[in-house]
Amino acid sequence: MARKRRARTRARRTTPSQADLADRHALYERAVLPPDGAHAALARIFRSLRGRAPRVLREDFCGTARLCRTWCQGARDRRAIGVDMDGATLAVARRRNLAPFAAELGDRMQLVRADVLEVLPGRLDPADLIVALNFSFCVFRQRDRLRRYLANALGGLARDGVLILELFGGSAAMDRGEERHDLGDVTYRWEQASFDPLTNDIVCHIHFEFPDGSKLRRAFTYHWRLWSVPELRDLLLEVGFADVRTYWEATDADTRGDGLLHGSGRYEPREAAEQQDCWLVYVVALR
């Protein structure tokens, strides 16, 4: 009997778990990215500011480039340029969001492996809209490096181009803790592991948990500086942007039955706001 029990134990250990079989990039798209890739909201903001429809999008830190793909699918005259320095992630982007849609996209979607700090003005086609979403630009923890990126972005825009940066904050953004979200067949956990009030450096992790009890810990880890809206505004004006606006994400009360405020996905221009536990904004800079 003992030998049989040991044999069953060995079999269980050699069977791949759901975490072993999981595609972390596919899970990220499900957990973090909005269903439409946010292209419609970004286009509406641009149109409200410039009075025309944007055509060329540049997505910096594009990751799997789903936004680039959905942007091109939103209108036949749209083009997208995705920039990321990680070759392995761009390979995933090609597999997930370029190759399966090649007939539809044609040559309208371009993926570029490059450090955004090295994408000097003139290297790529001018973009109507440059975006750095999901707080990706916060990887620049020193002021001079962020300033350099913003100056490059300014030079990469068309004459009436717009830069949109997504930022989060709030009183809870400076605390350790985590949020859990049930996605049906997997649980997504966002962990804020540390925050340094002397530098505003923050370390965050994404974890996934599966029904079989297995876990994909630290599927993604981020070491950022939590910039403030005034700091960004000052830097954007300093490098030469003509104007900076703030679009605050509206909230819906108790939409999940927990008595809390939840983001609605609707962004509204604001000049003042009251502090919340968590908030999301688009910092919008006009060339």
QUIQUIDA-V998066 format. One record per pair of residues at least 24 apart in sequence whose ideal C-beta (glycine too) atoms are under 6 Angstrom apart, sorted by the first residue. I is the first residue (numbers start at 1). J is the second residue. D is the distance in Angstrom with one decimal. If there is no record, write none. Layout:
I J D
I J D
This chain:
17 212 5.8
17 214 3.5
18 210 3.7
18 212 4.9
18 214 5.3
19 210 5.6
19 214 3.7
19 215 5.7
19 216 4.4
22 216 5.5
24 219 4.4
25 64 5.3
25 92 4.8
27 208 5.4
29 66 5.7
31 188 4.0
33 66 5.8
36 70 6.0
37 66 5.2
37 67 4.4
37 70 3.4
39 70 5.0
39 71 4.4
39 74 5.0
46 129 5.5
46 162 5.4
50 160 5.3
54 128 3.9
54 129 4.8
55 128 5.7
56 127 4.8
56 128 4.9
57 129 5.1
58 127 3.8
58 130 4.6
59 131 5.6
60 116 4.8
60 132 4.7
61 132 5.8
61 136 3.5
63 89 5.8
64 92 5.4
64 93 4.8
64 96 5.5
64 97 5.9
65 93 3.9
65 97 5.0
66 97 5.2
68 109 5.4
69 97 4.1
72 105 5.3
72 108 4.8
72 109 5.2
79 108 4.7
80 109 5.0
81 110 4.9
81 124 5.7
82 111 4.8
83 112 4.9
83 114 5.6
83 116 5.8
85 115 4.7
87 113 5.6
116 149 5.9
117 148 5.8
117 149 5.9
119 152 5.8
121 155 2.7
121 156 5.7
126 158 4.3
127 156 6.0
127 157 5.9
128 158 5.2
128 161 5.5
129 162 5.4
130 163 4.9
131 164 4.7
132 165 5.2
133 166 4.4
135 168 5.9
137 165 5.8
138 224 3.6
138 225 5.6
141 225 3.9
147 235 5.5
150 235 5.8
150 236 5.9
150 239 4.9
151 239 4.3
154 239 5.7
154 240 5.6
157 287 4.8
161 287 4.8
162 286 5.7
163 285 4.4
164 282 5.2
164 284 5.3
165 283 4.5
166 282 5.9
167 281 5.4
167 283 5.8
168 280 5.3
169 279 5.7
170 276 5.1
170 277 5.1
170 278 4.2
170 279 4.8
171 277 5.5
172 277 4.2
172 278 5.3
186 210 5.7
200 225 5.2
200 226 4.6
201 225 5.7
202 226 5.0
232 283 5.0
236 285 4.4
241 285 4.2
242 286 5.3
243 286 4.5
244 285 5.0
245 269 5.8
245 284 4.5
246 270 5.5
246 281 5.5
246 283 6.0
247 282 4.1
247 284 5.9
248 273 5.5
248 281 5.3
249 280 4.2
